[in-house]
Every structure is written in C-alpha cells, then in structure tokens.
Amino acid sequence: MASLELFRAAAKTALKIRTRAGYSVARPCDVYQLILRCRLELQFFAVLTLEGIYLEDGNTRRICVSAFRPPGRQRFTAAHELAHSVLSHGTKVDTIEELRECAREDDVDEQLADMFATSLMMPSSAVHSGFRFRNIDLKKPTPAQLYRVATWLGVGYSTLGNYLFYSMKAISSQQLKQLLRCEPKMIKSELIRQQTTKEVFEFDALWNGERAHGQVGDFFTGITTVYDDVLTPVRDGVFLANAPGQTTAALVSGGTVEVNISRQNYIGFYEYRYLPEEN
C-alpha cells in the first residue's frame, strides 16, 4: 500500500501538470491534448484484454489505449498511463480492471497512477464547478445530472458516482447504489427520446470553449448550428455524428464548442483519429 505522502505527491503532480498546460482546476482537462503537449505518442490499439500500455523504449515514449473500452474509461486509462510516464514507472502493461483488481492492493505503481489520473480528470474544484454552475445539489444528484457532469469532465458515469461517495463523501452508500442502478443507456435514451447505446452529449454554457471527443453514431443536444456535415440534425435540438472530422458548433446558450468525431472503435495513432474519410 502506498503511503499517504506518495498519494499526495502524485495528486499534486497531476494538478501541476494540468495547470502548466493551461487547464484551470475548475474546468475539464483534455487528457489527449495534454499527452501530446507532454511529447508522448498516443495510440489506440485492438487488444480486448488490455486497458492500456505505457511503452518506454529508447527514444520511444508511447501511451496505448484499448479501442474497445467505453469513452470515459479510455480517457481515464490515458491519464493512468500518463502517470506511469510522469512518475517514472517505466513500461507498464495494464489488463482490464476486472482482471487486475486482486493485484492492485500491493501494486504501489498502479495505486499512484490511479490517484494521479483521478486528480487530473476530477480535481475537486472541477467537480464542484460542474455541479454548482448547473445549479445541481452535489449531495443529491439525479442520474441525468450525474451523467451530464461526468460527460463534461470526460469520465464515466460510475467513475464520478464512486468519486462522490468514496473520495468526496458527498453522497451516502444508499444514494450511490440508487445511482448505479440506473444504467447510462437508459439516461441517454431519455435525453434524446429514443433508444440508444451511443454516447449523448448534452451541451450547455459550461461547454463554451471546450472540446468534445465523440464517435460516429453519437448524439448531441444544446447546439443550434454546425458548419459542415460532421454533425447532421435528426430532429429539433438533436444532432447525429454522421462522419469523422472536426467541426465547431454554436451553443444554444451562447459561444461555441469544438467537436471531434472519430470512426467507431478507431484503431491507430491519435493524430489521424479525426481525419475525414476519403471519398
């Protein structure tokens, strides 16, 4: 088990890196862009049994993330692998969470990497901002409200729920159980009033100036205008990611949000992830 001092040091390092890169502790951190700023390679690969890999070999420093994990999990894994680089852990291969859970208690490097990733993606100031500026009671979030804040932070629904209970002590164990009983696919379907298992981005004023990472087939609400065919309207207020690419969308609340769309389960290096398909 890592000491309290090591945990604190990992958390402080994460906050220092995100602020040096220009990410306010009260706002989301785009971990993919941060990895590039750290001069690391980022690759999405097709290995079903792995969460991610940090590869350090000579001049190569590469973060690999499974292409087949949920989007929030992919970003958390990217932050976790970034920790292995920043904390000088050397090459690491991380199997899917279910398979490595029994080994985590005595794996100090993995514990510190999780602490780093949590502090990078969900600093308490950003979590508080996500709820407070949406007029949501942090201690009594509904499933839809929790989903909205989690999407804005770039983490999974259950990841944020567990953080509110285990780290922030903001909700009770009973509240956590009730929140986790509501599957994200049910919340997404209610938001767009049709059945879907795809991601649904509910844009509001807090998305102004931010970047959203989605895939073909994802849905978006809270925007009025798009400037190309990356997003197409399917009915009033609901847009569908129609093709890979990068676009800027005007928000109903004012301002704009950058929307990056990849192919489903994209495999390859990050710099090619949002290239439009050739005719």
C-alpha atoms as one frame of an Amber mdcrd trajectory, in Angstrom:
protein
   0.000   0.000   0.000   1.387   3.401  -0.972   1.992   5.871   1.834  -0.167
   8.939   2.298   2.797  11.119   1.318   3.183   9.304  -2.005  -0.534   9.654
  -2.752  -0.392  13.382  -2.030   2.689  13.795  -4.200   1.002  12.002  -7.123
  -2.088  14.214  -6.794  -0.023  17.398  -6.618   1.977  16.344  -9.669  -1.224
  15.827 -11.667  -2.554  19.260 -10.698   0.781  20.895 -11.506   0.903  19.323
 -14.980  -2.665  20.276 -15.880  -2.243  23.908 -14.719   1.092  24.283 -16.521
  -0.678  23.155 -19.690  -3.303  25.870 -19.223  -6.138  23.789 -17.774  -7.836
  25.502 -14.855  -8.520  23.267 -11.856 -12.148  24.383 -12.136 -12.517  23.136
 -15.724 -12.183  19.799 -17.553  -8.787  18.614 -18.759  -8.473  17.264 -22.307
  -6.122  14.399 -21.482  -5.499  13.520 -25.133  -4.243  17.008 -25.921  -2.262
  17.039 -22.681  -0.459  13.839 -23.681   0.626  15.460 -26.941   1.869  18.524
 -25.049   3.965  16.177 -22.926   5.592  14.995 -26.182   4.278  11.464 -25.884
   2.828   9.322 -28.646  -0.807   8.267 -28.245  -2.157   5.186 -29.972  -5.462
   3.294 -29.895  -4.971  -0.444 -30.301  -7.051  -3.614 -30.722  -6.355  -5.823
 -27.701  -9.531  -6.868 -25.919  -7.864  -7.986 -22.673  -5.940  -4.763 -22.001
  -6.914  -1.338 -20.697  -3.693   0.292 -21.819   0.080   0.238 -22.070   2.819
   2.718 -21.331   5.814   1.861 -23.513   9.243   3.323 -22.796  11.962   2.004
 -25.085  14.930   4.155 -26.015  13.604   7.369 -27.535  10.065   5.972 -27.751
   7.532   7.006 -25.120   4.076   5.841 -26.130   0.693   5.547 -24.461  -1.590
   2.872 -25.896  -5.303   2.746 -25.073  -7.761  -0.018 -25.952 -10.052   0.942
 -28.814 -12.855  -1.202 -27.401 -13.395   0.349 -23.958 -16.093   2.952 -23.150
 -15.047   6.552 -23.957 -14.853   7.667 -20.334 -12.755   4.616 -19.478 -10.450
   5.330 -22.424  -9.724   8.838 -21.167  -9.152   7.669 -17.592  -6.824   4.946
 -18.890  -4.926   7.548 -20.931  -4.482   9.610 -17.750  -3.407   6.474 -15.858
  -0.753   5.635 -18.472   0.408   9.266 -18.487   1.047   8.842 -14.764   3.381
   5.924 -15.430   5.434   8.227 -17.667   5.395  11.277 -15.402   6.102   9.259
 -12.237   8.965   7.366 -13.946   7.468   3.895 -13.536   8.865   2.616 -16.819
   6.996   0.334 -19.214   3.663  -0.897 -17.823   1.007  -3.233 -19.225  -2.427
  -2.812 -17.619  -5.020  -5.536 -18.082  -8.724  -4.754 -17.891  -9.809  -3.615
 -14.453 -11.656  -6.811 -13.594  -8.552  -8.938 -14.127  -6.106  -6.799 -12.178
  -8.324  -5.892  -9.242  -6.917  -8.652  -6.994  -3.335  -7.492  -7.557  -3.903
  -3.789  -7.052  -3.716  -3.725  -3.256   0.023  -4.486  -3.250   0.914  -2.724
  -6.521   2.104   0.727  -5.455   2.710   1.985  -9.001  -0.861   1.181 -10.028
  -2.294   2.852  -6.931  -0.297   6.016  -7.564  -1.244   6.027 -11.253  -4.935
   5.841 -10.302  -4.505   8.700  -7.829  -2.759  10.774 -10.498  -5.497  10.033
 -13.057  -8.267  10.882 -10.602  -6.650  14.197  -9.653  -6.005  15.024 -13.304
  -9.531  14.275 -14.545 -11.615  15.089 -11.458  -9.975  17.689  -9.223 -12.458
  18.642  -6.526 -12.689  22.226  -7.832 -13.791  21.000 -11.263 -16.314  18.590
  -9.746 -17.777  21.370  -7.590 -17.920  23.714 -10.614 -19.667  21.084 -12.724
 -22.486  20.825 -10.214 -22.628  24.350  -8.764 -22.772  26.284 -12.046 -25.535
  23.993 -13.256 -27.492  24.621 -10.042 -27.254  20.941  -9.104 -27.055  19.867
  -5.477 -23.793  17.915  -5.196 -25.282  15.857  -2.373 -28.495  14.935  -4.197
 -27.761  14.468  -7.906 -30.246  12.682 -10.122 -28.896  10.096 -12.591 -29.307
  12.541 -15.500 -27.465  15.267 -13.594 -24.618  12.943 -12.667 -24.356  11.832
 -16.302 -24.262  15.451 -17.504 -21.371  16.392 -15.213 -19.466  13.160 -15.916
 -19.663  13.766 -19.668 -18.411  17.332 -19.203 -15.455  16.119 -17.108 -14.717
  13.364 -19.616 -15.130  10.468 -17.193 -17.555   7.590 -16.862 -20.892   7.812
 -15.063 -19.991   5.240 -12.410 -16.494   6.714 -12.036 -17.922  10.065 -10.966
 -20.544   8.416  -8.767 -17.890   6.414  -6.934 -15.745   9.540  -6.571 -18.613
  11.437  -4.927 -19.013   8.625  -2.401 -15.508   7.326  -1.715 -13.396  10.481
  -2.112 -15.642  13.482  -1.568 -18.017  11.821   0.940 -20.798  13.871  -0.674
 -23.364  11.082  -1.059 -24.336   8.066   1.028 -23.807   4.425   0.107 -27.553
   4.119  -0.476 -27.525   7.079  -2.861 -24.598   5.536  -4.733 -26.455   2.233
  -5.080 -29.519   4.038  -6.426 -27.443   5.997  -8.925 -25.605   2.896 -10.139
 -28.888   1.020 -10.585 -29.740   3.453 -13.381 -27.777   2.341 -16.411 -26.276
   5.105 -18.592 -28.043   3.716 -21.678 -31.386   4.493 -20.009 -30.285   8.078
 -19.284 -29.018   8.570 -22.836 -32.239   7.241 -24.342 -34.322   9.589 -22.204
 -32.202  12.603 -23.175 -32.837  12.144 -26.906 -36.229  10.403 -26.588 -35.195
   7.282 -28.490 -33.395   4.046 -27.680 -29.605   4.258 -27.980 -26.443   2.824
 -26.506 -24.293   5.532 -28.100 -22.860   8.494 -26.232 -25.097  11.542 -25.798
 -23.528  14.951 -25.233 -25.856  17.438 -23.553 -24.120  20.761 -24.262 -24.756
  23.806 -22.078 -22.997  27.079 -21.205 -20.137  25.301 -19.404 -19.093  23.689
 -22.693 -18.202  27.066 -24.213 -14.596  26.906 -25.405 -14.252  23.198 -24.606
 -13.549  20.223 -26.887 -15.763  17.124 -27.096 -14.437  13.774 -28.321 -17.103
  11.569 -29.888 -17.582   8.780 -32.407 -19.733   8.302 -35.475 -23.220   7.459
 -34.216 -23.082   9.649 -31.094 -25.789  12.247 -30.395 -25.515  15.912 -29.412
 -28.002  18.369 -27.938 -27.759  22.029 -26.949 -26.386  23.277 -30.274 -28.031
  25.389 -32.948 -25.655  25.480 -35.892 -22.917  23.327 -37.389 -20.741  24.361
 -40.281 -20.222  21.108 -42.206 -21.608  17.570 -42.484 -19.739  16.092 -39.498
 -22.939  16.594 -37.489 -26.396  16.414 -39.022 -29.764  17.282 -37.444 -32.115
  14.340 -36.881 -34.903  16.423 -35.347 -35.316  19.658 -33.389 -32.426  20.063
 -30.996 -30.803  16.681 -31.652 -27.770  16.181 -33.899 -26.084  12.963 -35.002
 -22.361  12.433 -35.610 -22.502  11.475 -39.234 -18.842  11.262 -40.295 -15.300
  11.533 -38.909 -13.932  15.041 -38.729 -13.579  18.181 -36.650 -16.135  20.952
 -36.511 -17.231  23.923 -34.444 -20.813  24.059 -33.202 -22.740  27.081 -31.917
 -24.261  26.552 -28.485 -27.881  27.376 -27.680 -26.573  29.069 -24.522 -24.068
  31.177 -26.472 -20.480  30.554 -27.505 -19.092  27.558 -29.331 -17.750  24.065
 -28.684 -15.239  22.125 -30.769 -16.495  18.666 -31.683 -14.058  15.940 -32.753
 -15.584  12.804 -34.274 -13.710   9.563 -34.918 -14.722   6.317 -36.578 -16.281
   3.800 -34.200 -13.621   1.935 -32.226 -10.866   3.812 -34.048  -7.526   1.975
 -34.236  -4.374   3.967 -34.953  -2.397   6.979 -33.791  -4.228   9.934 -32.269
  -3.074  12.474 -34.867  -5.082  10.596 -37.523  -8.118   9.902 -35.339 -10.374
  12.648 -36.718  -9.338  12.691 -40.366 -12.358  12.673 -42.715 -12.930   9.514
 -44.710 -11.681   9.635 -48.293 -14.336   9.799 -50.975
